[in-house]
């Protein structure tokens, strides 16, 4: 592949100024929210006594029936039966590569995410969430060079929870498989999800799911049926890969199920889980694939498959105080029935991988439920929260059996094995509860140098600086 020097595009400059304004707004947001809370919570002694008396007669004591709340998110509330929270998610990346390569998203600057949405409830028994990606429109407005996305509508669903142990969710949302895919979003320790979370887990689709918690909220379960096999299995031009998909997931905290000794108290936050999905696969070049983070280059292309796809996964999540330890294993099996040159069945395609993540918030904040600084940067007269994190992972593709010589042909009985190992090192700076700056160094090692972004070059370094604002 031809290598080109990285350079800033003139069209990126307006958005760099826009990013600066976003960061400035992020720094001032906590103070603005605090002032809004102060105005809302004024005591009656600060108001006209006659007006206070008239209000007391006009309506019962307590909060206003219709009000706009700013304590956590901009929120419109009507009594106890309607709540609408307004949400914004913004991510912008600055990056460089070694060796230098050029891609289709801009060499040094990339608008990664810009989403708006609403969420809340209509009565306490019906929740809803609607979220849309608007980066295509913003990229056109600022003449930015980004990869357009066809997935404009993200989470769009309703959740009926009259029975807390048996809730029902209907709409478009993530298939319950893969801890990293389900919970990463905007609070992950790194710029990118893990390889298995991004390429083997299914992602979102339209479906219906029963979910809830048993044994005093300890055991969590999710069981669902979906129209297709998730966005991550999409083909070119947004064509679906698999057909209807059945998925199930269970998560338990084993040391909360019984009374444990005091010296095991730190294990109370240890969660173990397992999940699987099953779906038919339409015949064609519809298998899972392997891609690098460097210009998203395919080092393992899709091959011909037909039959069924089975995913199995196991997960571990431990958050003792300021530390975090996460790990996950996923195995994907794609059948290849009748895909031989003479129409014979071929050994299944097996894709499997794992990762291990560790992190430490050096400023002492707890990691369970996400890191929130005790004292915000600047106006909070603190430095925010600082987290150090590291992750090591591998993903591998190959045949379940190995008859004959290995080949890169899509019809080969013995598929030429291909794998990638990635080490990621990161520093996260939480300026306040809305804003985060991430620094990541990523080292990728590709086994098959013939399929690497640059032929016979198997090692690549990527450096990322991400500015994130989540309201």
Residue pairs with C-beta under 8 A, 6 or more apart in sequence:
1 101
1 297
1 453
1 454
1 455
2 102
3 99
3 100
3 101
3 102
3 454
4 100
4 101
4 102
4 107
5 100
6 96
6 97
6 100
6 102
6 107
6 108
7 107
7 108
8 107
8 108
8 109
9 106
9 107
9 108
9 109
9 145
11 142
11 143
11 144
11 145
12 106
12 108
12 109
12 144
12 145
14 142
14 143
15 92
15 109
15 111
15 142
15 144
16 109
18 142
19 92
19 467
22 90
22 92
22 467
22 469
23 435
23 467
23 469
25 469
26 431
26 432
26 434
26 435
26 469
27 377
27 378
27 379
27 431
27 432
27 435
28 379
29 432
29 434
29 435
29 471
30 376
30 379
30 380
30 432
30 433
30 434
31 379
32 70
33 70
33 71
36 70
37 70
37 71
40 67
40 69
40 70
44 52
59 65
65 78
65 79
66 77
66 78
66 79
67 76
67 77
68 74
68 75
68 76
68 77
69 75
69 76
69 77
72 85
73 85
73 86
73 87
73 471
74 85
74 86
74 471
75 83
75 84
75 85
75 86
75 120
76 82
76 83
76 84
76 86
77 83
77 84
80 124
81 122
81 123
81 124
82 120
82 121
82 122
82 123
83 120
83 121
84 118
84 119
84 120
85 118
85 119
85 120
86 116
86 117
86 118
86 471
87 115
87 116
87 117
87 118
87 119
87 131
87 470
87 471
88 115
88 116
88 117
88 469
88 470
88 471
89 113
89 114
89 115
89 116
89 117
89 131
89 186
89 469
89 470
89 471
90 113
90 114
90 115
90 467
90 468
90 469
90 470
91 111
91 112
91 113
91 114
91 186
91 466
91 467
91 468
92 109
92 110
92 111
92 112
92 466
92 467
93 109
93 110
93 111
93 112
93 191
93 464
93 465
93 466
94 108
94 109
94 110
94 464
94 465
94 466
95 108
95 109
95 110
95 462
95 463
95 464
95 465
96 108
96 462
96 463
97 294
97 295
97 460
97 461
97 462
97 463
98 460
98 461
98 462
98 463
99 454
99 457
99 460
101 294
101 295
101 453
101 454
101 460
102 295
103 294
103 295
103 296
104 147
104 295
105 145
105 146
105 147
105 295
106 144
106 145
106 146
109 144
110 146
111 135
111 138
111 139
111 144
111 146
112 135
112 466
113 133
113 135
113 186
114 133
114 134
114 135
114 138
115 131
115 132
115 133
115 134
115 135
115 154
116 131
116 132
116 134
117 129
117 130
117 131
117 132
117 154
117 155
118 128
118 129
118 130
119 127
119 128
119 129
119 130
119 131
120 127
120 128
121 127
121 128
122 128
125 160
125 161
125 162
126 158
126 159
126 160
126 161
127 158
127 159
127 161
128 157
128 158
128 159
129 155
129 156
129 157
129 159
129 173
130 155
130 156
131 153
131 154
131 155
131 156
132 152
132 153
132 154
133 149
133 151
133 152
133 153
133 154
134 152
135 146
135 149
136 146
136 148
136 149
136 152
138 144
139 145
139 146
139 148
150 237
150 238
151 204
151 231
151 238
153 172
154 172
154 204
155 171
155 172
155 173
155 174
155 204
156 171
156 172
156 173
157 169
157 170
157 171
157 172
157 173
158 169
158 170
158 171
159 167
159 168
159 169
159 170
160 167
160 168
160 169
160 170
161 167
161 168
163 212
164 212
164 213
165 212
165 213
165 214
166 210
166 212
167 210
167 211
167 212
168 208
168 209
168 210
169 208
169 209
169 210
169 211
169 224
170 207
170 208
170 209
171 206
172 204
172 205
172 206
173 204
173 207
173 209
174 181
174 182
174 202
174 203
174 204
175 201
175 202
175 203
175 204
175 205
175 207
175 224
175 226
175 230
175 245
175 247
175 277
176 182
176 209
176 211
176 222
176 223
176 224
176 247
176 248
176 249
176 275
177 201
177 202
177 247
177 249
177 275
177 276
177 277
177 311
177 313
178 196
178 197
178 200
178 201
178 202
178 275
178 313
178 315
178 328
178 330
179 197
179 273
179 313
179 315
179 317
179 326
179 328
180 188
180 193
180 194
180 196
180 197
180 198
180 201
180 326
180 328
180 355
181 193
181 197
181 198
181 201
181 202
181 203
181 232
182 201
184 193
184 197
186 468
186 470
187 370
187 371
189 324
189 357
189 359
189 387
189 389
189 391
189 426
189 428
190 357
190 389
190 391
190 424
190 426
190 438
190 440
191 426
191 438
191 440
191 442
191 464
191 466
192 198
192 293
192 424
192 440
192 442
194 328
194 353
194 355
194 357
194 391
194 393
195 290
195 353
195 355
195 393
195 394
195 395
195 420
195 422
196 328
196 329
196 330
196 353
196 354
196 355
196 393
196 395
197 328
197 355
198 232
199 232
199 288
199 289
199 290
199 291
199 351
199 395
200 232
200 288
200 311
200 330
200 332
200 351
200 353
200 395
201 230
201 232
201 311
201 313
201 330
202 229
202 230
202 231
202 232
202 233
202 245
202 247
202 277
202 311
203 230
203 231
203 232
203 233
204 230
204 231
205 226
205 227
205 228
205 229
205 230
205 231
205 245
206 226
206 227
206 228
207 224
207 225
207 226
207 227
207 245
208 224
208 225
209 222
209 223
209 224
209 225
209 247
210 221
210 222
210 223
210 224
211 220
211 221
211 222
211 223
211 224
212 220
212 221
213 219
213 220
213 221
214 221
215 257
218 252
218 253
218 256
218 257
219 250
219 251
219 252
220 250
220 251
220 252
221 248
221 249
221 250
221 251
222 247
222 248
222 249
222 250
223 247
223 248
223 249
224 246
224 247
224 248
225 244
225 245
225 246
225 247
226 244
226 245
226 246
226 247
227 244
227 245
228 240
228 241
228 242
228 243
228 244
228 245
228 279
229 240
229 241
229 242
229 243
229 245
229 277
229 279
229 281
229 309
230 242
230 245
233 240
233 241
233 242
233 286
233 288
234 240
234 241
235 241
235 285
235 286
235 302
240 282
241 281
241 282
241 286
242 279
242 280
242 281
242 282
242 286
242 309
243 279
243 280
243 281
243 282
244 279
244 280
245 277
245 278
245 279
246 277
246 278
246 279
247 275
247 276
247 277
247 278
248 275
248 276
249 273
249 274
249 275
250 273
250 274
250 275
251 271
251 272
251 273
251 315
252 271
252 272
252 273
253 268
253 269
253 270
253 271
253 272
254 270
254 272
255 264
255 267
255 268
255 270
256 268
260 267
260 268
266 320
266 321
267 318
267 320
269 318
269 319
269 320
269 368
270 316
270 317
270 318
271 315
271 316
271 317
271 318
272 314
272 315
272 316
273 314
273 315
273 316
273 317
274 312
274 313
274 314
274 315
275 311
275 312
275 313
275 315
276 310
276 311
276 312
276 313
277 309
277 310
277 311
278 308
278 309
278 310
278 311
279 308
279 309
280 307
280 308
280 309
281 287
281 305
281 306
281 307
281 308
281 309
281 334
281 335
282 306
283 304
283 305
283 306
283 338
283 339
284 304
284 305
284 306
285 301
285 302
285 303
285 304
285 305
285 410
286 302
286 305
287 302
287 303
287 304
287 305
287 334
287 349
288 302
288 332
288 334
288 349
288 351
288 397
289 298
289 300
289 301
289 302
290 298
290 299
290 300
290 351
290 395
290 397
290 418
290 420
291 297
291 298
291 299
292 299
292 420
292 444
292 446
292 452
292 453
292 460
293 422
293 442
293 444
293 462
294 444
294 453
294 460
294 462
295 453
297 452
297 453
298 451
299 418
299 420
299 446
299 448
299 451
299 452
300 397
300 418
300 448
300 451
301 410
301 451
302 410
303 336
303 349
303 410
303 415
304 336
304 339
304 410
304 411
305 334
305 335
305 336
305 339
305 349
306 335
306 336
306 337
306 338
306 339
307 334
307 335
307 336
307 337
308 335
309 332
309 333
309 334
309 335
310 332
310 333
311 330
311 331
311 332
311 333
312 330
312 331
313 328
313 329
313 330
313 331
314 328
314 329
315 326
315 327
315 328
315 329
316 325
316 326
316 327
316 328
317 325
317 326
318 324
318 325
318 326
319 325
319 366
319 367
319 368
321 366
321 367
322 360
322 361
322 362
322 363
322 364
322 365
322 366
322 367
323 358
323 359
323 360
323 361
323 367
324 357
324 358
324 359
324 360
324 367
324 389
325 356
325 357
325 358
326 355
326 356
326 357
326 358
327 354
327 355
327 356
327 357
328 354
328 355
329 352
329 353
329 354
330 352
330 353
330 354
331 350
331 351
331 352
332 350
332 351
332 352
333 348
333 349
333 350
333 400
334 348
334 349
334 351
335 348
336 345
336 346
336 347
336 348
336 349
337 345
338 344
338 345
339 345
339 346
339 411
340 346
340 411
340 413
341 411
346 399
346 411
346 412
346 413
347 399
347 400
347 401
347 402
347 403
347 413
347 414
348 399
348 400
349 397
349 398
349 399
349 400
349 415
350 397
350 398
350 399
350 400
351 395
351 396
351 397
352 395
352 396
353 393
353 394
353 395
353 396
354 393
354 394
355 391
355 392
355 393
355 394
356 391
356 392
356 393
357 389
357 390
357 391
358 389
358 390
358 391
359 367
359 387
359 388
359 389
359 390
360 387
360 388
360 389
361 367
361 371
361 385
361 386
361 387
362 386
362 387
362 388
363 373
363 374
363 383
363 384
363 385
363 386
364 374
365 371
365 372
365 373
365 374
365 385
365 430
367 387
371 385
371 387
371 428
371 430
372 385
372 430
372 433
373 380
373 382
373 384
373 385
373 430
373 431
373 432
373 433
374 382
374 385
375 381
375 382
375 383
375 384
376 382
376 384
376 431
376 432
376 433
377 383
377 384
377 431
377 432
378 431
380 432
384 429
384 430
384 431
384 432
385 429
385 430
386 427
386 428
386 429
386 430
387 427
387 428
387 430
388 426
388 427
389 424
389 425
389 426
389 427
389 428
390 423
390 424
390 425
390 426
391 422
391 423
391 424
391 426
392 421
392 422
392 423
392 424
393 421
393 422
393 424
394 419
394 420
394 421
394 422
395 419
395 420
396 417
396 418
396 419
397 415
397 417
397 418
397 419
398 415
398 416
398 417
398 418
399 413
399 414
399 415
399 417
401 413
401 414
402 414
403 413
403 414
404 413
404 414
405 414
406 412
406 414
406 415
406 416
406 417
407 414
407 415
407 416
408 415
408 416
408 450
408 451
416 448
417 447
417 448
418 446
418 447
418 448
418 451
419 446
419 447
419 448
420 444
420 445
420 446
420 447
421 444
421 445
422 442
422 443
422 444
422 445
423 442
423 443
424 440
424 441
424 442
424 443
425 440
425 441
426 438
426 439
426 440
426 441
427 438
427 439
428 436
428 437
428 438
428 439
429 436
429 437
429 438
429 439
430 436
431 437
434 469
434 470
434 471
435 467
435 468
435 469
436 466
436 468
436 470
437 465
437 466
437 467
437 468
438 464
438 465
438 466
438 468
439 464
439 465
440 462
440 463
440 464
440 466
441 461
441 462
441 463
441 464
442 461
442 462
442 463
442 464
443 459
443 460
443 461
444 459
444 460
444 461
444 462
445 458
445 459
446 452
446 458
446 459
446 460
447 458
449 455
449 456
449 457
449 458
450 456
452 458
452 460
453 460
